Amino acid sequence: MSSPYDLILRGGACVLPWGTETADVGVREGRIAAIGDLRTAHAENEVDCRGLHVLPGLIDAHVHLRDPGDPAVENLSDGTRAAVLGGLTAVFDMPNTAPSVTDRERLDWKRDYLQGRAFCDVGLYVGASKKNIAELASLELQPNVCAIKVFAGSSTGDLLVEDDASLEAVMRSGRRRICYHSEDEYRLQARKPLFKSGMPHRNHMEWRDVECAFLGTRRLMALARKTGRPAHILHVSTAEELDYLKDFRDVATVEVLMNHLTQTDEAYDRLGGYAVMNPPIRDKRHLEAAWAAVRDGTVDVVGSDHAPHSRAAKERPWPETAAGLTGVQTIVPMMLDHVSAGRLSLNRLVDLMGAGPARVYGVLGKGRLAAG
C-alpha cells in the first residue's frame, strides 16, 4: 500500500496559529496534508525534527530585486536565491525597476521572466503613476500581483504620485489594499535647499524628518477615510505615525522594517552611506516606539525593504548617496536574534512574517501551518 505522504516532518515544535505544539507534519505533492500524530504513517522522505521548530514559509513582502535594471547590482535569480538561503519562501517585488512595472505589457513580461529564474515564490507590485490611474483597477487583478504601490514621496526610481487629487483618483481605481511609501513630497522639496553636497550622512534623517513622514501619513489617512479604500503604510519609521495610526485600524495596516527595529542614528557615524535608506534610520525614541507597536499589535507586517546598490553608489557624498540597504538574506536571522533576546515571541514573529503578510495582501495558502 502506497503512503499518503511524500514527506513527513517528525516530532517538531510546530508553530501553529493558536500556539506551539509537538506534532508531525505530512506533506503530499508540495502541500501540507495533515498535522498531528502520524506515527503509523510512513513516507519516502522523513525528517527527524525533534528539538527543532517547524515554521510556516516566511514572506518578505517588501523587496527591490532590481531586475530589470543593472545585473551587476542584482538579478532576480541571485536575489531569490539569497532569500531562500536566508529562510524565506516568498518575496514581493517592488515595481520601481528600470523600466518600472506600470502597465500590462511590462507586468506580463515580468511574470514570464520569473519562470525558471526564481528560487522562491514571487509576488509582483504594480506601480501607480499619474498616467496609469485608469488601468489600476484591472492591473491589480492580474495573476501574481500582490498590490498596487504608490510613492507619495520620491525615492529610488521615477514613480511619484504626490498631490491629493491624483492620490484620491488612485484610491478610486480598484478595491484591493494599496501600499504607500508615505513621505510628503512638498516638504521634501522645500527642505532640500537647506542641505549641501558633502554634509555628514546623518543629515539624511534631518532632511527626511519626522514631520515629512507624519505629514504624508496624515494626508493619506484623510483620503483613505474619504474614499474608504484600504491602505497599507509601508516602512513606518516614527513614533508619531505609529501612535496616530492606532485610530485608523478600520482603513489602515502597518509595516515596520527590520532596520527600524534594529538600528539607531549612531549607524550614520559608523557606516556612513551604508546606513542611508528611505525613510531614514532615526534615533532611539522611534526604535522603542516601533517595538512597543510590535508588542501592542499595531504592526501587522515586518519587512526588509531589501534594496541593493553598487558600492560606488553607496559611497557617493551625501545626499547623492544611493538610498537602500540589503535584507533578504538577513531579515529572518536578525528577527530570530530579537526573539532570542526576548523582544518578541516566535509566534509573534511568525504572525508578522507569515500570517500577517498573507492577511494584509489577501494571499491564500501561505503564512501558517495548516492542512491544504
C-alpha positions as CSV (number, residue, x, y, z in Angstrom):
1,M,0.0,0.0,0.0
2,S,1.4,3.3,-1.0
3,S,2.0,6.1,1.6
4,P,-0.4,9.0,1.6
5,Y,2.6,11.3,2.1
6,D,5.7,12.2,0.2
7,L,7.4,13.8,3.2
8,I,6.9,13.6,6.9
9,L,8.4,16.1,9.4
10,R,8.5,14.2,12.7
11,G,8.2,15.5,16.2
12,G,9.0,19.1,15.7
13,A,7.6,22.0,17.8
14,C,5.1,23.3,15.2
15,V,4.3,27.0,15.4
16,L,0.5,26.9,14.8
17,P,-2.0,29.8,14.7
18,W,-3.1,29.0,18.2
19,G,0.3,28.2,19.7
20,T,3.2,25.8,19.6
21,E,2.6,22.1,19.7
22,T,4.8,19.0,19.2
23,A,3.4,17.3,16.1
24,D,4.2,15.5,12.8
25,V,3.6,17.2,9.5
26,G,2.6,15.1,6.5
27,V,3.2,16.6,3.0
28,R,1.8,15.4,-0.3
29,E,2.6,17.0,-3.7
30,G,4.1,20.0,-2.1
31,R,1.2,20.8,0.3
32,I,0.5,20.0,3.9
33,A,-1.9,17.1,4.1
34,A,-2.0,16.5,7.8
35,I,-0.7,17.8,11.1
36,G,-0.8,15.6,14.2
37,D,0.3,12.2,15.4
38,L,1.4,10.3,12.2
39,R,3.4,7.6,13.9
40,T,1.7,4.9,12.0
41,A,2.3,6.6,8.6
42,H,5.4,6.4,6.5
43,A,6.9,8.4,3.7
44,E,9.8,8.0,1.3
45,N,11.4,11.1,2.9
46,E,11.2,11.6,6.6
47,V,13.0,14.3,8.6
48,D,13.6,14.0,12.4
49,C,12.6,17.4,13.7
50,R,12.8,16.6,17.4
51,G,14.4,19.5,19.2
52,L,13.6,21.8,16.3
53,H,10.9,24.3,15.5
54,V,8.8,23.9,12.4
55,L,7.6,27.3,10.9
56,P,5.3,28.1,8.0
57,G,7.1,29.6,5.0
58,L,8.0,33.1,5.8
59,I,7.4,36.1,3.5
60,D,9.3,39.3,2.9
61,A,6.6,41.5,1.5
62,H,8.9,44.4,0.7
63,V,11.9,43.8,-1.6
64,H,13.5,45.5,-4.6
65,L,15.2,42.8,-6.7
66,R,16.4,45.4,-9.2
67,D,15.5,43.3,-12.2
68,P,15.2,44.6,-14.9
69,G,17.9,47.0,-14.1
70,D,21.6,46.7,-13.6
71,P,22.6,43.0,-13.3
72,A,25.9,44.0,-11.7
73,V,23.9,45.2,-8.7
74,E,21.5,42.2,-8.5
75,N,19.3,40.0,-10.7
76,L,16.2,38.1,-9.9
77,S,17.9,34.7,-9.6
78,D,20.6,35.9,-7.2
79,G,18.0,37.9,-5.1
80,T,15.6,35.0,-4.7
81,R,18.5,32.5,-4.1
82,A,19.6,34.8,-1.2
83,A,16.1,34.9,0.1
84,V,15.9,31.1,0.3
85,L,19.3,30.9,1.9
86,G,18.0,33.4,4.5
87,G,15.0,31.4,5.4
88,L,12.3,32.9,3.2
89,T,9.9,31.1,0.9
90,A,8.3,34.1,-0.8
91,V,9.1,37.7,-1.6
92,F,7.0,40.5,-3.0
93,D,9.0,42.6,-5.6
94,M,8.6,46.3,-5.9
95,P,7.8,48.0,-9.3
96,N,10.5,50.7,-9.4
97,T,12.8,48.8,-11.7
98,A,14.2,50.1,-15.0
99,P,11.8,50.2,-16.7
100,S,9.1,50.3,-14.0
101,V,6.2,47.8,-13.9
102,T,3.3,50.1,-14.6
103,D,1.3,48.6,-17.4
104,R,0.0,45.2,-18.7
105,E,2.9,44.7,-21.2
106,R,5.6,45.1,-18.5
107,L,3.7,43.1,-16.0
108,D,3.2,40.2,-18.4
109,W,6.9,40.3,-19.3
110,K,7.9,40.3,-15.6
111,R,5.6,37.3,-14.9
112,D,7.1,35.3,-17.8
113,Y,10.6,36.3,-16.8
114,L,10.1,34.7,-13.4
115,Q,9.8,31.3,-14.9
116,G,12.9,29.2,-14.4
117,R,14.7,32.1,-12.7
118,A,13.0,32.5,-9.3
119,F,14.2,30.2,-6.4
120,C,11.1,31.1,-4.3
121,D,7.6,32.3,-4.9
122,V,7.5,36.0,-6.1
123,G,4.6,38.4,-5.9
124,L,4.6,41.5,-8.1
125,Y,3.7,45.0,-7.3
126,V,2.3,47.3,-9.9
127,G,3.5,50.9,-9.7
128,A,0.9,53.7,-9.7
129,S,1.7,56.8,-11.8
130,K,-0.4,59.7,-13.0
131,K,-0.5,58.1,-16.4
132,N,-2.0,54.7,-15.5
133,I,-4.7,55.5,-12.9
134,A,-7.5,54.3,-15.2
135,E,-5.8,51.0,-15.6
136,L,-5.1,50.2,-12.0
137,A,-8.4,48.5,-11.2
138,S,-7.6,46.0,-14.0
139,L,-3.9,45.6,-13.2
140,E,-4.5,44.8,-9.5
141,L,-6.5,41.7,-10.6
142,Q,-3.8,40.1,-12.8
143,P,-2.0,36.9,-11.7
144,N,0.9,37.3,-9.4
145,V,0.0,40.9,-8.5
146,C,0.2,41.4,-4.7
147,A,-0.7,45.1,-4.6
148,I,-0.6,48.5,-6.2
149,K,2.4,50.5,-4.9
150,V,2.2,54.3,-4.6
151,F,5.2,56.5,-4.0
152,A,3.7,59.6,-2.4
153,G,7.2,60.8,-1.7
154,S,10.1,60.4,-4.2
155,S,12.7,57.7,-3.7
156,T,14.7,55.4,-6.0
157,G,13.2,55.5,-9.5
158,D,10.8,57.8,-11.2
159,L,7.4,56.8,-9.8
160,L,5.7,59.6,-7.9
161,V,2.0,60.5,-7.1
162,E,2.3,63.4,-4.8
163,D,-0.8,65.6,-5.0
164,D,-4.1,64.9,-3.2
165,A,-6.2,64.9,-6.4
166,S,-4.1,62.2,-8.0
167,L,-3.9,60.2,-4.8
168,E,-7.7,60.3,-4.5
169,A,-8.0,59.2,-8.1
170,V,-5.7,56.2,-7.5
171,M,-7.8,55.2,-4.4
172,R,-11.0,55.3,-6.5
173,S,-9.5,53.0,-9.2
174,G,-9.9,49.5,-7.8
175,R,-10.7,47.8,-4.5
176,R,-7.7,46.0,-3.1
177,R,-5.5,47.4,-0.3
178,I,-2.9,49.9,-1.7
179,C,0.6,50.1,-0.4
180,Y,2.2,53.5,0.2
181,H,5.6,55.0,0.6
182,S,4.4,57.8,2.9
183,E,6.6,60.9,2.8
184,D,5.3,64.4,1.9
185,E,7.0,65.4,-1.4
186,Y,6.3,69.1,-1.0
187,R,8.1,69.2,2.4
188,L,11.0,67.1,0.9
189,Q,11.5,69.6,-1.9
190,A,11.1,72.6,0.3
191,R,13.8,71.4,2.7
192,K,16.2,70.2,0.1
193,P,18.0,73.6,-0.4
194,L,18.9,73.5,3.4
195,F,21.5,70.8,2.7
196,K,24.6,70.7,0.6
197,S,26.7,68.0,-1.0
198,G,29.3,66.5,1.3
199,M,27.4,67.1,4.5
200,P,27.5,64.3,7.1
201,H,25.3,61.3,6.3
202,R,23.2,61.8,9.5
203,N,21.6,64.8,7.8
204,H,19.6,62.3,5.9
205,M,17.2,62.0,8.9
206,E,17.1,65.8,9.2
207,W,16.1,66.3,5.5
208,R,13.6,63.4,5.5
209,D,12.5,64.4,9.0
210,V,9.7,63.1,11.3
211,E,7.2,65.7,10.1
212,C,7.9,64.7,6.4
213,A,6.8,61.2,7.2
214,F,4.0,62.1,9.6
215,L,2.5,64.7,7.3
216,G,2.5,62.3,4.4
217,T,0.6,59.7,6.6
218,R,-1.9,62.2,7.8
219,R,-2.8,63.2,4.3
220,L,-3.1,59.6,3.2
221,M,-5.3,58.7,6.1
222,A,-7.7,61.6,5.4
223,L,-8.0,60.4,1.8
224,A,-8.4,56.7,2.8
225,R,-11.2,57.6,5.1
226,K,-12.8,59.8,2.5
227,T,-12.7,57.1,-0.2
228,G,-13.0,54.0,2.0
229,R,-10.0,52.4,0.2
230,P,-7.9,50.2,2.5
231,A,-4.3,51.4,2.9
232,H,-1.1,49.6,3.9
233,I,1.5,52.1,5.2
234,L,5.0,50.8,4.4
235,H,8.1,51.2,6.5
236,V,6.5,53.4,9.2
237,S,9.5,54.9,11.0
238,T,8.3,57.5,13.5
239,A,6.7,57.3,17.0
240,E,4.2,59.9,15.9
241,E,2.9,57.9,12.9
242,L,2.6,54.7,15.0
243,D,0.5,56.4,17.6
244,Y,-1.6,58.2,15.0
245,L,-2.3,55.0,13.0
246,K,-3.9,53.3,16.0
247,D,-7.0,55.4,15.3
248,F,-7.2,54.2,11.7
249,R,-7.4,50.5,12.0
250,D,-10.6,50.4,10.0
251,V,-8.7,51.5,6.9
252,A,-5.0,51.0,7.6
253,T,-2.5,48.3,8.2
254,V,1.1,48.9,9.2
255,E,4.6,47.7,8.2
256,V,7.8,48.3,10.0
257,L,11.2,47.4,8.8
258,M,13.9,45.2,10.3
259,N,16.3,48.1,10.2
260,H,14.0,50.4,12.1
261,L,13.7,47.7,14.8
262,T,17.5,47.2,14.9
263,Q,19.5,50.3,14.2
264,T,19.5,53.9,15.5
265,D,21.2,57.1,14.3
266,E,24.6,56.1,15.6
267,A,24.7,53.9,12.4
268,Y,25.4,57.0,10.3
269,D,28.7,57.7,12.2
270,R,29.7,54.1,11.9
271,L,28.5,53.1,8.5
272,G,28.3,56.4,6.5
273,G,26.4,55.9,3.3
274,Y,25.7,52.2,4.1
275,A,23.2,53.5,6.7
276,V,21.3,55.6,4.2
277,M,17.7,54.5,3.4
278,N,14.3,55.9,2.9
279,P,12.6,56.6,5.3
280,P,15.8,57.1,7.3
281,I,17.1,55.3,10.4
282,R,16.2,57.5,13.3
283,D,17.0,58.0,17.0
284,K,16.3,55.6,19.8
285,R,12.9,57.1,20.7
286,H,11.5,55.9,17.4
287,L,13.1,52.4,17.7
288,E,11.5,52.0,21.1
289,A,8.1,53.1,19.7
290,A,8.4,50.6,16.9
291,W,8.9,47.8,19.4
292,A,6.0,49.0,21.5
293,A,3.9,48.9,18.4
294,V,5.0,45.3,17.6
295,R,4.0,44.3,21.2
296,D,0.6,46.0,21.3
297,G,-0.5,44.7,17.9
298,T,-0.3,48.0,15.9
299,V,2.2,46.4,13.5
300,D,0.9,43.9,11.0
301,V,4.0,43.1,9.0
302,V,7.8,43.3,9.3
303,G,9.7,43.5,6.1
304,S,13.3,44.2,5.0
305,D,12.9,46.8,2.2
306,H,15.8,44.9,0.5
307,A,17.3,47.5,-1.9
308,P,20.8,46.7,-3.2
309,H,23.1,49.2,-4.8
310,S,26.7,49.2,-6.0
311,R,29.5,50.1,-3.6
312,A,30.2,53.1,-5.8
313,A,26.6,54.4,-5.5
314,K,26.6,53.9,-1.7
315,E,29.9,55.7,-1.3
316,R,29.0,58.8,-3.1
317,P,28.9,62.0,-1.0
318,W,25.6,62.7,0.8
319,P,22.9,63.5,-0.5
320,E,24.0,61.8,-3.7
321,T,24.4,58.6,-1.8
322,A,22.1,55.9,-3.1
323,A,19.3,55.1,-0.5
324,G,18.7,51.5,0.3
325,L,20.0,48.5,2.3
326,T,20.0,44.8,1.6
327,G,18.0,42.4,3.7
328,V,16.5,39.2,2.2
329,Q,19.3,37.1,3.5
330,T,19.4,38.7,6.9
331,I,15.9,39.5,8.0
332,V,15.0,36.1,9.3
333,P,18.3,35.6,11.3
334,M,18.0,39.1,12.6
335,M,14.4,38.8,13.7
336,L,15.2,35.4,15.3
337,D,18.0,37.2,17.2
338,H,15.4,39.6,18.5
339,V,13.3,36.5,19.5
340,S,16.3,35.1,21.4
341,A,16.8,38.5,23.1
342,G,13.1,38.4,24.4
343,R,11.9,41.4,22.3
344,L,9.1,39.3,20.7
345,S,7.9,35.7,20.8
346,L,8.5,33.2,18.0
347,N,4.7,33.0,17.4
348,R,4.6,36.8,17.0
349,L,7.4,36.7,14.5
350,V,5.6,34.1,12.5
351,D,2.5,36.3,12.5
352,L,4.5,39.3,11.4
353,M,6.3,37.5,8.5
354,G,3.8,34.8,7.8
355,A,0.1,35.2,8.6
356,G,0.4,39.0,8.7
357,P,1.5,39.4,5.1
358,A,-0.9,36.8,3.9
359,R,-3.8,38.6,5.7
360,V,-2.8,42.1,4.5
361,Y,-2.2,41.1,0.9
362,G,-5.0,38.6,0.6
363,V,-2.7,35.7,-0.2
364,L,-4.2,32.2,0.1
365,G,-2.4,29.1,1.1
366,K,0.6,30.8,2.8
367,G,1.6,32.2,6.1
368,R,0.5,29.5,8.5
369,L,0.9,25.8,9.2
370,A,-2.4,24.2,8.2
371,A,-3.6,21.3,6.1
372,G,-4.1,22.4,2.5
